Amino acid sequence: MTGQVHEVTPNVDAGTVLSGAQFIDAFRAEVGATQLSAREACTRMVLHGPRWIDALTRLRNILVTPFGLKKSGEGAYAPGGLIGLFPVVSETPERLVAGFDDYHLDFRIVVDVAGEATLRHVTVTTLVKKNNFLGRTYLALITPFHKLVARSMMGSIVEPAR
């Protein structure tokens, strides 16, 4: 695989994926001719991402416990099971939608795999709907880290050019 991760204009129907979303962004990486499904791409990002992201997730889970926020998507609607802590809401080989609704905010991640046989790319789009003051505060606190986390997680599906 080859390619760098770039921020791109989101290209999903937000109204269908998460009606009322107030935050949306997307990142894309070229993966060359690698045959990769959306589930494989999501699994690589979530389960084989940088260890520092796992450490931040554990810290987040400790910090949100007093506020009654979910520590993972367990118990959420997940017809496609879980990938890490993300319930899979819908899935085709080219697109996977995961995420769940919580008291403070609802979120979805959309993993799209597209392109020609020799020049494929993976795009990850994040959508967030803030439900209350706690959701607005939480999103304001994590937004500075979000781009770094998204780029780093996508690095798990991209190898340097040979």
C-alpha positions as CSV (number, residue, x, y, z in Angstrom):
1,M,0.0,0.0,0.0
2,T,1.1,3.5,-0.5
3,G,-0.1,7.0,0.3
4,Q,-0.3,9.8,2.8
5,V,-3.4,10.7,4.7
6,H,-5.1,13.9,3.5
7,E,-8.1,15.8,4.9
8,V,-10.8,16.0,2.2
9,T,-14.3,17.4,1.8
10,P,-16.8,15.0,3.3
11,N,-18.8,13.2,0.6
12,V,-21.6,11.4,2.6
13,D,-25.2,12.1,2.9
14,A,-25.2,13.4,6.5
15,G,-29.0,13.4,6.7
16,T,-29.0,9.6,6.0
17,V,-26.0,8.7,8.1
18,L,-26.7,10.9,11.2
19,S,-29.5,13.3,10.8
20,G,-28.8,16.7,12.5
21,A,-25.0,16.2,12.6
22,Q,-23.3,19.4,13.5
23,F,-19.7,18.2,13.0
24,I,-18.4,16.4,10.0
25,D,-14.9,15.8,8.6
26,A,-13.2,13.3,6.3
27,F,-9.7,11.9,5.7
28,R,-8.5,9.9,2.7
29,A,-5.5,7.7,2.0
30,E,-4.5,6.0,-1.3
31,V,-3.9,2.3,-0.9
32,G,-2.8,1.5,-4.5
33,A,-4.0,-1.9,-5.9
34,T,-4.6,-3.5,-2.5
35,Q,-7.9,-5.3,-2.4
36,L,-9.4,-4.1,0.9
37,S,-13.0,-4.2,2.1
38,A,-14.4,-1.4,4.3
39,R,-14.5,-3.9,7.3
40,E,-10.8,-4.8,6.8
41,A,-9.9,-1.1,6.6
42,C,-11.9,-0.3,9.8
43,T,-10.5,-3.3,11.6
44,R,-6.9,-2.3,10.8
45,M,-7.6,1.3,12.0
46,V,-9.4,0.3,15.2
47,L,-7.6,-2.8,16.3
48,H,-4.1,-2.2,14.9
49,G,-3.8,1.5,15.4
50,P,-1.1,3.3,17.4
51,R,-0.9,2.2,21.1
52,W,-1.0,5.7,22.3
53,I,-4.6,6.0,21.0
54,D,-5.5,2.9,23.1
55,A,-4.0,4.6,26.2
56,L,-6.0,7.8,25.5
57,T,-9.2,5.7,25.1
58,R,-8.5,4.0,28.5
59,L,-7.9,7.4,30.1
60,R,-11.1,8.8,28.5
61,N,-13.1,5.8,29.9
62,I,-11.8,6.6,33.4
63,L,-12.6,10.3,33.1
64,V,-16.2,9.9,31.7
65,T,-17.3,7.3,34.3
66,P,-18.6,9.9,36.8
67,F,-20.7,11.5,34.1
68,G,-22.5,8.2,33.2
69,L,-21.2,8.2,29.6
70,K,-20.7,5.0,27.7
71,K,-17.3,3.4,27.7
72,S,-17.9,1.5,24.5
73,G,-20.7,0.6,22.2
74,E,-21.7,-2.6,24.0
75,G,-25.4,-2.8,24.2
76,A,-25.9,-0.4,21.3
77,Y,-27.7,-1.5,18.1
78,A,-25.0,-3.5,16.2
79,P,-26.3,-5.8,13.4
80,G,-22.7,-6.2,12.2
81,G,-21.3,-6.8,15.7
82,L,-18.5,-4.7,17.2
83,I,-15.2,-3.6,15.8
84,G,-13.2,-2.6,18.9
85,L,-15.7,-0.4,20.8
86,F,-17.6,0.6,17.7
87,P,-21.0,-1.1,16.9
88,V,-21.3,-1.7,13.2
89,V,-24.7,-0.2,12.1
90,S,-24.6,-1.1,8.4
91,E,-22.1,-2.6,6.0
92,T,-21.4,-3.4,2.4
93,P,-17.9,-4.4,1.0
94,E,-17.4,-0.8,0.0
95,R,-18.9,1.0,3.0
96,L,-19.1,0.4,6.7
97,V,-21.0,2.7,9.1
98,A,-20.3,2.3,12.8
99,G,-21.1,4.3,15.9
100,F,-23.7,4.8,18.6
101,D,-25.9,7.3,20.4
102,D,-25.2,8.4,23.9
103,Y,-26.6,10.9,26.3
104,H,-24.1,13.7,25.4
105,L,-23.6,13.1,21.7
106,D,-24.3,10.7,18.8
107,F,-21.5,9.8,16.4
108,R,-20.9,7.8,13.3
109,I,-17.8,6.8,11.4
110,V,-18.1,5.9,7.8
111,V,-15.4,3.9,6.1
112,D,-15.5,4.0,2.3
113,V,-13.3,2.0,-0.1
114,A,-13.4,3.1,-3.7
115,G,-11.4,3.8,-6.8
116,E,-10.1,1.9,-9.8
117,A,-8.4,-1.6,-9.5
118,T,-4.9,-0.1,-9.5
119,L,-5.6,3.1,-7.6
120,R,-7.9,2.5,-4.7
121,H,-8.5,4.8,-1.7
122,V,-10.0,4.7,1.8
123,T,-12.0,7.6,3.1
124,V,-13.0,7.8,6.8
125,T,-15.7,10.4,7.6
126,T,-16.7,11.3,11.2
127,L,-20.1,12.8,12.0
128,V,-21.2,14.0,15.4
129,K,-24.5,15.3,16.7
130,K,-24.2,17.1,20.0
131,N,-27.2,16.5,22.3
132,N,-26.6,18.9,25.2
133,F,-24.1,21.1,27.0
134,L,-22.0,18.1,28.0
135,G,-21.8,17.0,24.3
136,R,-20.7,20.5,23.2
137,T,-18.1,20.6,25.9
138,Y,-16.8,17.1,25.2
139,L,-16.5,17.8,21.5
140,A,-14.7,21.1,22.1
141,L,-12.2,19.3,24.3
142,I,-11.5,16.4,21.9
143,T,-11.6,18.4,18.6
144,P,-7.9,19.5,18.9
145,F,-6.9,15.8,19.1
146,H,-9.4,14.5,16.6
147,K,-7.4,15.2,13.4
148,L,-4.2,13.7,14.9
149,V,-6.1,10.6,16.1
150,A,-7.8,10.2,12.7
151,R,-4.6,10.6,10.7
152,S,-2.8,8.2,13.0
153,M,-5.5,5.5,12.9
154,M,-5.5,5.7,9.1
155,G,-1.8,5.2,9.1
156,S,-2.6,1.6,10.1
157,I,-3.9,1.0,6.6
158,V,-1.2,2.8,4.7
159,E,2.4,1.5,4.3
160,P,5.2,3.7,3.0
161,A,5.9,3.5,-0.7
162,R,8.6,1.0,-1.5
